[in-house]
Amino acid sequence: MGSLDLPYASSFKGGSETFLQNVFESILKTYLRKNPMAKTIWELVKSVDNEKISYDHFFFRTFKVDGYGIDSLASFFMDYGYKVGGRLDFPKKKVQVLWLSPPDVHFPDNGYGIGNGPLPRLVIAELLVEELSPESQEIIRKYLKPEGGKQAVLSSTLGSLIWEKPTSTDFNQLAKESEFAAWTLVYGYTMNHLAFAVHRLKHSFSDIKCVKEYFEEKGFELNKDGGVLKVSQDGLLLQVSAMSEKLVVEFADGVTQIVPASYIEFVERLVLPQFKDMPCDEIKEFHRREGLEQASAYHIMESTRFTA
């Protein structure tokens, strides 16, 4: 078959939609394999009323140093049609965040999952390493080898650190100044969290308040920073997240410690005021509230808080 005979010619510079979807599936499988509690929540959502899952966004953490920052992941996905949606700054945490909107892909109106539904937004955070103390900078730079950031996407799909496993001494020293830094040194490019698109769910979980009540009744610890239900100033972006499960980590020096891992979030994007009278079956994603909310995002990052 010649190239002109293809049923759909992708405009992506990086390759086919199928390849991109397979990358996301691998990232998701790695995340679920490494985070038992997140997998339990994911399976519960699927099991209730035989729900068809859709994702709002995938979130990653990086170090802004020597090619390991936002661009180490973003450049790959932008080759596949992702576009910059916006940026957020968190000076207190010494963190910058970039979110990317997904490309248009062909999927049915009731499509779900990664292979048969809309692709997730991407949210990538980077720690401004140069703003840390000289001691913390030295620890981070000791592990990050030149050119290693080029393997960021591969690291995320495999769930394997690009750098050597850290020592407990380095981890604990780093955690005193930045829990973000310590978390990233341990988990690297493994997905920090995924967020379900509540507004695309069809049954019991199609209302975020029902989601909140369900998981509270099941005994899951939800993030209470800024309130369990986080609402944007315009009232159109609603978010709930679980607190991270704490897992045993064995460090390079043989010491084991309990460290927060990844978590799960739920996002409901309400219809914009100018489209409120549209029939429900005609509403698309672009008719809904887009982007992130500064205050809510700050509170949600506390889902990996080390101390109670």
MARZAKE-244433 format. One record per residue: residue in one letter; y, z, x of N, C-alpha, C, O in turn. Coordinates in steps of 0.001 Angstrom, whole numbers, padded with zeros to 6 digits, always signed. Layout:
BEGIN
aYZXYZXYZXYZX ...
//
This chain:
BEGIN
m-001197+000000+000850+000000+000000+000000+001241+000000+000881+001360+000850+001763 g+002151-000914+000670+003387-000958+001427+004383+000051+000906+004205+000616-000173 s+005454+000281+001691+006436+001291+001309+007123+000939+000003+007555+001833-000727 l+007234-000365-000311+007907-000763-001546+007043-000511-002768+007524-000596-003898 d+005753-000197-002548+004846+000034-003666+004751+001496-004068+004044+001834-005017 l+005465+002378-003346+005396+003795-003674+005963+004042-005061+006995+003468-005410 p+005307+004891-005870+005789+005151-007226+007140+005846-007240+007921+005664-008174 y+007426+006648-006206+008723+007315-006143+009104+007457-004679+008406+008127-003918 a+010186+006844-004283+010615+006889-002885+011566+008055-002682+012680+008047-003204 s+011133+009062-001924+011962+010230-001680+013149+009863-000806+013025+009086+000141 s+014297+010432-001135+015492+010216-000321+015637+011299+000741+016607+011288+001499 f+014690+012236+000808+014765+013314+001777+014634+012755+003187+013782+011904+003447 k+015470+013228+004087+015359+012814+005481+014093+013377+006113+013520+012771+007018 g+013660+014538+005631+012538+015216+006271+011175+014700+005869+010210+014907+006604 g+011055+014034+004731+009748+013571+004289+009608+013667+002786+010586+013500+002057 s+008395+013937+002311+008111+013872+000887+008345+015201+000182+008365+016263+000806 e+008521+015115-001136+008632+016323-001953+007361+017153-001851+007416+018383-001819 t+006214+016477-001801+004937+017186-001743+004856+018052-000498+004377+019185-000558 f+005322+017527+000636+005298+018316+001866+006177+019556+001722+005774+020652+002110 l+007375+019387+001166+008280+020519+000977+007648+021561+000060+007718+022759+000336 q+007038+021111-001020+006369+022038-001940+005237+022781-001238+005026+023968-001486 n+004511+022090-000367+003422+022737+000367+003940+023796+001334+003302+024831+001530 v+005102+023534+001940+005722+024537+002814+006034+025797+002012+005734+026909+002449 f+006636+025618+000836+006960+026773-000005+005699+027516-000448+005677+028746-000475 e+004665+026778-000790+003411+027422-001201+002849+028271-000064+002330+029362-000301 s+002949+027777+001163+002448+028528+002316+003285+029780+002564+002743+030842+002871 i+004607+029655+002429+005491+030814+002585+005154+031867+001535+005095+033059+001833 l+004932+031413+000303+004610+032325-000795+003265+033014-000565+003154+034226-000744 k+002251+032258-000173+000924+032840+000055+000964+033881+001167+000323+034928+001067 t+001715+033596+002222+001846+034553+003325+002523+035831+002851+002076+036933+003168 y+003594+035680+002098+004328+036828+001551+003420+037691+000673+003424+038915+000801 l+002649+037072-000209+001770+037821-001105+000622+038477-000335+000191+039579-000674 r+000135+037801+000693-000951+038366+001507-000494+039605+002263-001265+040549+002429 k+000745+039609+002720+001243+040701+003555+001853+041845+002745+002171+042893+003307 n+002019+041659+001432+002704+042662+000606+001902+042942-000665+002148+042319-001698 p+000950+043868-000601+000055+044124-001739+000776+044495-003034+000386+044033-004106 m+001826+045324-002954+002518+045717-004179+003243+044527-004804+003230+044359-006023 a+003873+043705-003971+004538+042512-004487+003521+041594-005156+003806+040991-006191 k+002339+041491-004564+001293+040662-005164+000859+041230-006510+000597+040474-007446 t+000781+042555-006616+000410+043189-007881+001430+042861-008965+001056+042521-010087 i+002724+042961-008634+003774+042638-009607+003697+041166-009991+003800+040822-011169 w+003518+040305-009004+003416+038861-009237+002258+038555-010192+002395+037741-011105 e+001126+039212-009971-000041+038978-010825+000167+039544-012227-000308+038965-013204 l+000874+040671-012334+001173+041234-013652+002043+040285-014468+001806+040082-015659 v+003048+039706-013821+003917+038758-014527+003098+037574-015033+003274+037129-016167 k+002206+037070-014192+001369+035935-014596+000427+036295-015738+000140+035465-016601 s-000053+037538-015738-001100+037923-016687-000571+038206-018091-001301+038041-019068 v+000684+038628-018204+001229+038982-019517+001493+037708-020321+002320+036882-019938 d+000797+037564-021414+000934+036387-022288+000669+035081-021550+001196+034034-021926 n-000156+035141-020489-000454+033935-019705+000837+033249-019259+000995+032036-019394 e+001750+034054-018728+003091+033575-018375+003050+032510-017282+002236+032575-016361 k+003937+031536-017402+004100+030485-016397+005301+030845-015522+006431+030910-016006 i+005054+031074-014255+006073+031609-013353+007065+030540-012902+006690+029400-012629 s+008339+030932-012829+009368+030120-012182+010171+031025-011259+010327+032217-011521 y+010675+030446-010181+011373+031231-009166+012867+030934-009166+013289+029785-009299 d+013658+031994-009014+015105+031829-008898+015493+031586-007447+016219+030640-007142 h+015008+032444-006550+015323+032236-005133+014308+032914-004225+013602+033840-004625 f+014257+032426-002994+013516+033043-001899+014556+033538-000883+015540+032851-000610 f+014328+034729-000331+015320+035365+000546+014699+035649+001916+013564+036117+002011 f+015467+035357+002979+015004+035557+004351+016066+036299+005161+017255+036244+004847 r+015615+036993+006209+016527+037677+007129+016383+037084+008530+015286+036718+008952 t+017504+036995+009241+017496+036426+010591+018480+037178+011488+019291+037978+011021 f+018383+036898+012787+019345+037397+013775+020292+036259+014158+019839+035168+014506 k+021591+036503+014098+022533+035487+014564+022715+035636+016069+023647+036286+016541 v+021808+035021+016804+021874+035041+018260+020933+033964+018798+019797+033842+018339 d+021401+033192+019760+020557+032249+020507+019714+031330+019621+018547+031078+019921 g+020305+030828+018527+019596+029870+017685+018607+030469+016706+017786+029743+016145 y+018661+031789+016485+017730+032455+015577+018351+032764+014210+017695+033382+013372 g+019584+032356+013968+020282+032737+012748+019996+031842+011560+018939+031216+011472 i+020954+031790+010649+020802+031040+009401+020354+029606+009646+019468+029102+008956 d+020963+028950+010623+020663+027533+010855+019208+027286+011239+018687+026194+011016 s+018552+028288+011811+017161+028097+012232+016260+027780+011043+015256+027084+011196 l+016607+028278+009868+015875+027950+008646+016590+026880+007823+015958+025951+007320 a+017904+027015+007689+018654+026143+006777+018558+024677+007167+018479+023815+006291 s+018563+024374+008457+018580+022973+008886+017349+022221+008388+017452+021062+007984 f+016191+022871+008413+014970+022230+007921+015104+021899+006433+014836+020771+006018 f+015516+022875+005641+015561+022675+004192+016692+021732+003776+016583+021044+002761 m+017764+021697+004548+018842+020763+004227+018417+019319+004489+018949+018395+003873 d+017469+019121+005393+016900+017784+005580+016129+017333+004343+015893+016140+004153 y+015742+018285+003510+015014+017974+002280+015911+018051+001046+015421+018184-000075 g+017203+017967+001253+018113+017857+000120+018774+019134-000339+019585+019107-001265 y+018445+020264+000290+019148+021501-000065+020611+021397+000363+020927+020801+001393 k+021499+021985-000441+022938+021934-000165+023523+023342-000169+023051+024229-000880 v+024560+023524+000643+025226+024825+000700+025851+025131-000653+026632+024341-001185 g+025494+026293-001203+026047+026704-002485+027191+027681-002331+028151+027647-003102 g+027095+028556-001334+028148+029542-001123+027771+030523-000029+026653+030513+000485 r+028736+031377+000315+028543+032366+001373+029040+033726+000903+029943+033824+000072 l+028435+034765+001450+028878+036130+001200+028946+036859+002536+028141+036608+003432 d+029908+037759+002661+030044+038566+003873+029898+040040+003517+030432+040508+002511 f+029164+040763+004362+028966+042196+004174+029337+042902+005482+028459+043258+006269 p+030640+043102+005712+031103+043662+006989+030475+045011+007332+030183+045286+008495 k+030272+045847+006323+029705+047170+006590+028300+047066+007171+027917+047865+008026 k+027539+046092+006711+026179+045888+007214+026140+044943+008414+025090+044756+009029 k+027296+044345+008744+027372+043343+009811+026442+042165+009501+025707+041684+010364 v+026497+041722+008256+025594+040678+007767+026389+039595+007048+027327+039886+006306 q+026005+038346+007276+026503+037206+006516+025339+036579+005759+024201+036590+006227 v+025639+036033+004585+024601+035426+003750+025037+034026+003335+026184+033809+002942 l+024119+033094+003425+024332+031728+002940+023289+031449+001872+022107+031737+002063 w+023723+030886+000740+022712+030460-000229+022777+028949-000406+023847+028341-000380 l+021601+028367-000585+021448+026919-000701+020902+026567-002076+019971+027205-002569 s+021486+025552-002684+020987+025070-003973+019928+024003-003727+020047+023220-002784 p+018898+023963-004563+017778+023044-004319+018109+021609-004689+019032+021354-005463 p+017355+020676-004134+017530+019266-004500+016953+019000-005879+016175+019795-006407 d+017340+017888-006446+016748+017466-007711+015341+016947-007441+015143+016052-006619 v+014386+017511-008131+013016+017009-008057+012545+016726-009472+013084+017263-010440 h+011551+015892-009580+011058+015501-010897+010063+016543-011409+009034+016790-010779 f+010375+017150-012552+009448+018094-013170+009697+018095-014677+010815+017826-015116 p+008670+018393-015474+008847+018430-016927+009743+019590-017342+009886+020562-016600 d+010344+019494-018519+011251+020536-018997+010580+021902-019040+011225+022924-018805 n+009298+021918-019339+008570+023188-019387+007766+023419-018106+006811+024196-018098 g+008157+022740-017026+007440+022869-015764+007573+024265-015180+008535+024979-015463 y+006607+024644-014371+006598+025991-013809+006004+025949-012405+005428+024945-011984 g+006160+027070-011688+005629+027154-010335+006395+026267-009375+007414+025678-009737 i+005902+026176-008153+006568+025368-007132+006179+023900-007251+007018+023020-007059 g+004929+023632-007563+004461+022254-007598+004802+021501-008863+004757+020271-008879 n+005149+022227-009944+005364+021572-011233+006655+022032-011908+006848+021814-013104 g+007538+022671-011134+008777+023187-011706+009924+023056-010727+009775+022434-009676 p+011073+023639-011061+012233+023555-010163+011985+024329-008874+011331+025371-008879 l+012509+023814-007782+012397+024517-006511+013339+025723-006505+014363+025708-007189 p+013007+026759-005745+013872+027947-005709+015141+027698-004900+015150+026883-003978 r+016211+028406-005254+017347+028498-004342+016858+029209-003079+015849+029914-003108 l+017567+029023-001992+017261+029745-000760+018445+030628-000407+019594+030187-000457 v+018167+031862-000054+019205+032787+000383+018795+033277+001771+017723+033856+001947 i+019662+033037+002749+019345+033371+004140+020443+034276+004685+021621+033920+004675 a+020043+035439+005156+020990+036402+005717+020833+036439+007229+019730+036276+007751 e+021932+036652+007923+021865+036802+009375+022651+038033+009802+023745+038297+009304 l+022075+038772+010725+022735+039939+011304+023633+039483+012444+023199+038739+013323 l+024885+039930+012431+025842+039552+013475+025582+040421+014705+026223+041453+014903 v+024646+039987+015511+024151+040783+016631+025270+041178+017583+025263+042288+018116 e+026221+040298+017803+027294+040581+018760+028210+041714+018304+029002+042225+019097 e+028111+042112+017034+028920+043227+016546+028198+044567+016677+028773+045614+016379 l+026945+044539+017121+026199+045776+017335+026571+046388+018684+027256+045763+019493 s+026118+047601+018910+026351+048273+020187+025639+047516+021304+024671+046803+021040 p+026100+047658+022543+025418+047003+023670+023938+047374+023750+023106+046544+024116 e+023610+048621+023407+022212+049064+023475+021343+048296+022476+020245+047849+022812 s+021844+048147+021247+021079+047419+020228+020984+045939+020567+019938+045320+020374 q+022066+045378+021067+022031+043970+021470+020983+043741+022554+020252+042750+022528 e+020920+044650+023488+019965+044508+024593+018528+044524+024079+017690+043750+024542 i+018246+045406+023120+016895+045471+022552+016537+044150+021884+015463+043599+022128 i+017430+043642+021044+017149+042406+020308+016975+041230+021261+016019+040465+021137 r+017886+041087+022202+017831+039946+023124+016596+040000+024025+016120+038967+024494 k+016089+041191+024260+014893+041341+025098+013688+040636+024471+012817+040132+025180 y+013648+040607+023129+012500+040017+022436+012681+038531+022122+011702+037787+022067 l+013909+038101+021917+014144+036725+021475+014235+035779+022667+015184+035839+023449 k+013250+034918+022795+013197+033978+023908+013992+032716+023585+014126+032356+022416 p+014524+032036+024608+015265+030792+024378+014422+029772+023618+013230+029611+023880 e+015054+029096+022684+014442+028017+021892+013456+028511+020836+012942+027700+020065 g+013180+029797+020775+012195+030290+019818+012583+030068+018374+011717+029889+017517 g+013888+030076+018089+014350+029894+016718+013962+028562+016110+013980+028405+014889 k+013610+027595+016956+013195+026284+016445+011883+026370+015661+011541+025456+014911 q+011158+027463+015839+009873+027631+015154+009990+028520+013916+008988+029052+013440 a+011206+028684+013392+011437+029625+012294+010607+029311+011054+009979+030206+010487 v+010597+028055+010629+009864+027698+009408+008367+027899+009612+007679+028400+008722 l+007862+027512+010776+006444+027717+011073+006112+029207+011057+005073+029607+010533 s+006985+030022+011626+006782+031470+011634+006713+032020+010216+005902+032898+009926 s+007567+031501+009331+007591+031973+007949+006330+031574+007194+005815+032354+006392 t+005833+030376+007441+004624+029934+006740+003391+030689+007233+002478+030963+006454 l+003363+031024+008522+002205+031721+009093+002297+033236+008931+001279+033927+008928 g+003522+033749+008797+003700+035197+008770+003473+035820+010132+003056+036974+010236 s+003749+035052+011174+003526+035506+012544+004861+035588+013272+005691+034686+013159 l+005067+036672+014019+006299+036818+014781+006389+035762+015875+005388+035422+016505 i+007593+035245+016095+007831+034338+017215+007864+035136+018517+007421+034660+019562 w+008390+036344+018437+008527+037188+019621+007371+038193+019701+006561+038298+018780 e+007310+038920+020805+006258+039919+020987+006454+041083+020017+007576+041393+019616 k+005355+041714+019652+005423+042890+018791+006280+043962+019475+006079+044243+020657 p+007230+044562+018752+008108+045554+019391+007415+046896+019623+006377+047188+019029 t+008002+047689+020484+007530+049062+020677+008168+049960+019626+009207+049622+019059 s+007550+051093+019370+008113+052041+018407+009443+052597+018912+010339+052888+018120 t+009568+052741+020225+010822+053251+020796+011975+052308+020497+013046+052746+020075 d+011763+051014+020712+012813+050030+020429+013117+049971+018935+014278+049893+018533 f+012073+050008+018123+012260+049961+016669+013103+051138+016185+014064+050951+015439 n+012751+052329+016600+013455+053528+016127+014887+053592+016651+015791+054043+015947 q+015090+053142+017884+016446+053112+018425+017312+052139+017630+018469+052430+017325 l+016746+050990+017300+017482+049976+016545+017777+050463+015124+018860+050222+014592 a+016810+051146+014518+016964+051611+013135+018096+052618+012982+018673+052744+011902 k+018416+053332+014054+019512+054298+013983+020843+053609+013698+021717+054177+013044 e+020990+052386+014189+022245+051661+013988+022166+050663+012844+023129+050508+012094 s+021036+049986+012699+020920+048937+011686+019482+048836+011184+018594+048382+011905 e+019263+049264+009940+017935+049116+009351+017594+047638+009166+016431+047248+009267 f+018604+046825+008898+018405+045375+008784+017803+044847+010085+016841+044079+010063 a+018374+045261+011216+017891+044797+012519+016461+045252+012767+015623+044468+013211 a+016182+046524+012479+014845+047064+012727+013809+046367+011843+012720+046027+012305 w+014156+046155+010565+013241+045471+009643+012932+044064+010158+011774+043646+010179 t+013960+043346+010566+013781+041963+011006+012992+041886+012307+012217+040950+012504 l+013175+042848+013186+012417+042860+014436+010921+043017+014167+010099+042471+014903 v+010565+043758+013117+009156+043995+012782+008550+042841+011990+007416+042438+012250 y+009303+042303+011019+008729+041313+010099+009186+039878+010362+008584+038937+009844 g+010224+039701+011148+010648+038360+011510+011026+037503+010321+011777+037930+009444 y+010493+036278+010300+010862+035302+009273+009984+035373+008023+010121+034536+007131 t+009088+036354+007945+008344+036537+006695+009341+036743+005555+010330+037457+005720 m+009090+036128+004412+010042+036212+003307+010343+037664+002952+009431+038461+002731 n+011623+037998+002900+012054+039360+002591+011812+039697+001119+011366+040799+000798 h+012099+038765+000239+011740+038942-001168+011825+037621-001913+012500+036684-001485 l+011124+037570-003038+011282+036455-003964+011873+037002-005254+011733+038184-005567 a+012534+036128-005992+013116+036510-007280+012590+035578-008363+012651+034356-008231 f+012073+036170-009434+011653+035394-010591+012878+034952-011397+013869+035677-011483 a+012797+033762-011981+013838+033278-012893+013462+033719-014304+012717+033028-014999 v+013978+034869-014722+013629+035443-016023+013985+034486-017160+013255+034393-018147 h+015099+033778-017023+015556+032888-018097+014635+031689-018300+014762+030983-019301 r+013710+031445-017370+012748+030354-017540+011392+030853-018029+010511+030050-018336 l+011218+032167-018105+009969+032710-018623+009977+032608-020150+011039+032530-020767 k+008809+032610-020740+008714+032253-022160+008353+033411-023079+008617+033341-024280 h+007759+034469-022550+007168+035459-023441+007817+036833-023265+009037+036958-023363 s+007014+037855-023008+007529+039227-022953+008595+039422-021885+009466+040279-022030 f+008538+038641-020822+009461+038825-019705+010670+037893-019765+011355+037717-018757 s+010944+037301-020908+012079+036387-021007+013403+037126-021195+014460+036498-021258 d+013352+038450-021284+014545+039297-021379+014452+040326-020259+013469+041061-020172 i+015462+040382-019405+015376+041239-018221+015302+042722-018586+014770+043518-017813 k+015826+043102-019747+015715+044502-020169+014261+044858-020472+013825+045982-020223 c+013522+043902-021008+012090+044120-021245+011340+044229-019923+010411+045026-019792 v+011746+043423-018944+011154+043493-017606+011353+044890-017027+010411+045518-016543 k+012585+045358-017084+012935+046683-016556+012082+047765-017207+011505+048600-016511 e+011999+047759-018530+011239+048783-019249+009752+048703-018922+009096+049732-018759 y+009224+047502-018828+007796+047317-018561+007413+047925-017215+006435+048666-017127 f+008174+047618-016172+007797+048093-014842+008124+049571-014644+007474+050243-013843 e+009111+050081-015355+009342+051529-015339+008163+052253-015980+007702+053271-015464 e+007675+051731-017104+006535+052347-017783+005266+052265-016938+004403+053138-017019 k+005158+051213-016129+003993+051053-015254+004082+051939-014008+003128+052018-013234 g+005222+052604-013813+005366+053532-012698+005880+052934-011408+005820+053586-010366 f+006388+051704-011447+006953+051101-010241+008343+051683-009979+009114+051922-010908 e+008647+051905-008708+009970+052409-008341+010946+051242-008286+010754+050299-007519 l+011989+051311-009100+012997+050260-009125+014238+050711-008360+014529+051903-008261 n+014948+049749-007832+016161+050013-007053+017265+050511-007989+017682+049799-008904 k+017737+051745-007751+018753+052352-008620+020166+052222-008059+021126+052615-008721 d+020310+051679-006856+021647+051516-006273+022504+050632-007178+022134+049493-007464 g+023638+051147-007624+024485+050376-008520+023926+050270-009920+024383+049446-010713 g+022919+051113-010242+022245+051039-011537+021004+050176-011435+020967+049224-010656 v+019991+050503-012214+018752+049719-012157+019019+048276-012569+018559+047344-011910 l+019763+048091-013662+020151+046749-014104+021524+046435-013523+022522+047057-013888 k+021563+045477-012626+022815+045111-011960+023431+043921-012690+022786+042886-012864 v+024672+044075-013111+025342+043071-013939+026591+042581-013213+027391+043386-012736 s+026758+041270-013131+027931+040691-012478+029191+040994-013286+029111+041371-014455 q+030343+040827-012662+031614+041118-013333+031805+040273-014582+032399+040735-015556 d+031308+039039-014567+031459+038184-015749+030366+038420-016783+030378+037818-017857 g+029411+039308-016452+028349+039655-017394+027264+038611-017547+026415+038733-018429 l+027270+037580-016703+026352+036452-016891+025198+036414-015897+024297+035584-016023 l+025218+037307-014908+024140+037358-013916+023551+038763-013928+024229+039731-013584 l+022281+038870-014327+021610+040158-014479+020457+040232-013482+019679+039287-013355 q+020350+041364-012773+019346+041475-011718+018696+042858-011707+019351+043878-011924 v+017397+042861-011450+016611+044083-011282+015687+043848-010097+015115+042766-009963 s+015534+044850-009235+014594+044696-008121+013761+045956-007953+014207+047064-008251 a+012549+045761-007471+011688+046887-007106+012064+047360-005711+012614+046595-004918 m+011769+048612-005412+011904+049090-004041+010717+048579-003228+009626+048378-003762 s+010941+048373-001944+009880+047871-001076+008717+048848-000993+008891+050067-000987 e+007543+048275-000930+006367+049073-000592+006463+049469+000878+006949+048692+001699 k+006007+050659+001209+006003+051108+002603+004603+050931+003179+003625+051453+002644 l+004526+050188+004275+003243+049853+004886+003130+050456+006281+004133+050735+006938 v+001897+050649+006717+001646+051145+008072+001818+049997+009058+001198+048944+008912 v+002655+050205+010054+002883+049213+011105+002423+049803+012435+002795+050922+012791 e+001616+049044+013160+001210+049462+014504+002080+048736+015523+002145+047507+015532 f+002740+049495+016372+003655+048925+017350+002932+048621+018665+001773+048987+018860 a+003647+047948+019549+003043+047489+020803+002551+048634+021678+001643+048452+022488 d+003151+049821+021516+002741+050975+022324+001643+051792+021655+001328+052896+022100 g+001051+051245+020573-000054+051912+019900+000355+052920+018846-000500+053448+018135 v+001641+053197+018729+002144+054142+017728+002137+053475+016354+002467+052295+016237 t+001764+054222+015318+001829+053706+013950+002897+054461+013170+003073+055668+013339 q+003614+053721+012304+004654+054303+011457+004646+053619+010098+004172+052493+009950 i+005180+054324+009115+005358+053749+007784+006716+053050+007747+007745+053664+008029 v+006710+051757+007396+007942+050956+007393+008032+050186+006069+007037+049601+005640 p+009198+050172+005412+009348+049363+004193+009048+047893+004480+009446+047359+005516 a+008347+047251+003557+007996+045842+003730+008886+044982+002829+010094+045206+002761 s+008304+044007+002144+009073+043124+001270+009033+043636-000170+008350+044616-000466 y+009761+042974-001054+009837+043428-002441+010007+042241-003378+010003+041089-002943 i+010156+042531-004670+010316+041493-005692+011546+041798-006535+011874+042954-006801 e+012213+040732-006945+013427+040838-007764+013258+039983-009020+012468+039039-009039 f+014007+040324-010061+014055+039538-011292+015512+039166-011565+016400+040015-011475 v+015755+037906-011895+017115+037412-012125+017173+036696-013470+016337+035846-013774 e+018173+037054-014265+018427+036325-015510+019831+035733-015445+020816+036455-015288 r+019905+034427-015567+021181+033708-015550+021501+033280-016980+020791+032466-017568 l+022568+033834-017524+022932+033531-018905+023711+032218-018981+024250+031734-017986 v+023753+031668-020172+024426+030387-020399+025937+030574-020271+026494+031553-020766 l+026588+029630-019606+028041+029679-019441+028734+029563-020804+028217+028905-021707 p+029899+030197-020955+030584+030216-022262+030800+028833-022864+030681+028662-024078 q+031113+027848-022034+031407+026513-022567+030173+025811-023134+030289+024787-023807 f+028982+026374-022856+027753+025758-023365+027024+026654-024364+025877+026379-024715 k+027672+027715-024823+026981+028716-025647+026493+028167-026984+025587+028740-027589 d+027078+027068-027454+026670+026514-028745+025628+025405-028617+025234+024801-029615 m+025182+025137-027390+024164+024105-027198+022823+024572-027756+022507+025759-027675 p+022034+023670-028318+020681+024035-028753+019867+024539-027560+019974+024003-026457 c+019063+025560-027784+018303+026186-026694+017435+025188-025943+017289+025283-024725 d+016856+024232-026666+015938+023300-026009+016655+022241-025179+016009+021425-024522 e+017992+022249-025205+018755+021295-024397+019390+021948-023166+019980+021261-022333 i+019271+023252-023055+019924+023968-021951+019138+023778-020655+017930+024010-020599 k+019850+023355-019627+019274+023169-018298+019821+024240-017359+020681+025039-017730 e+019298+024232-016133+019723+025242-015160+021225+025162-014883+021869+026194-014696 f+021791+023954-014853+023212+023815-014525+024129+024274-015654+025343+024353-015469 h+023562+024579-016823+024356+025141-017910+024477+026660-017786+025174+027300-018574 r+023804+027224-016806+023763+028679-016650+024625+029141-015477+025069+028338-014656 r+024847+030431-015420+025640+031038-014357+024972+030767-013007+023772+030991-012847 e+025740+030294-012055+025208+029946-010739+025663+030975-009711+026527+031808-009985 g+025071+030903-008531+025541+031692-007406+025027+033118-007369+024108+033487-008100 l+025646+033919-006493+025304+035316-006299+026510+036181-006643+027616+035673-006827 e+026291+037478-006727+027361+038444-006998+027430+039411-005825+026436+040051-005482 q+028604+039514-005213+028775+040308-003994+028240+041734-004140+027400+042165-003350 a+028720+042459-005136+028340+043867-005274+026849+044016-005554+026189+044879-004975 s+026321+043182-006435+024898+043271-006774+024029+042956-005560+023027+043628-005316 a+024416+041935-004802+023646+041560-003615+023617+042700-002602+022594+042954-001966 y+024746+043379-002459+024815+044516-001534+023815+045593-001948+023066+046110-001119 h+023810+045923-003234+022904+046967-003721+021440+046544-003603+020585+047363-003267 i+021150+045282-003875+019763+044816-003847+019201+044854-002430+018004+045076-002245 m+020057+044636-001425+019582+044724-000042+019083+046121+000309+018350+046301+001281 e+019488+047114-000495+019021+048481-000266+017574+048681-000713+017033+049778-000578 s+016949+047639-001240+015545+047741-001659+014607+047984-000484+013471+048417-000677 t+015074+047707+000737+014256+047993+001925+014769+049227+002667+014504+049389+003859 r+015494+050089+001976+016051+051281+002619+014945+052121+003250+013900+052343+002638 f+015180+052583+004473+014168+053335+005209+014039+054773+004713+012941+055329+004690 t+015162+055373+004316+015145+056776+003903+015394+056884+002410+016006+056003+001806 a+014919+057963+001821+015065+058159+000368+016517+058412+000002+016833+058599-001173 
//
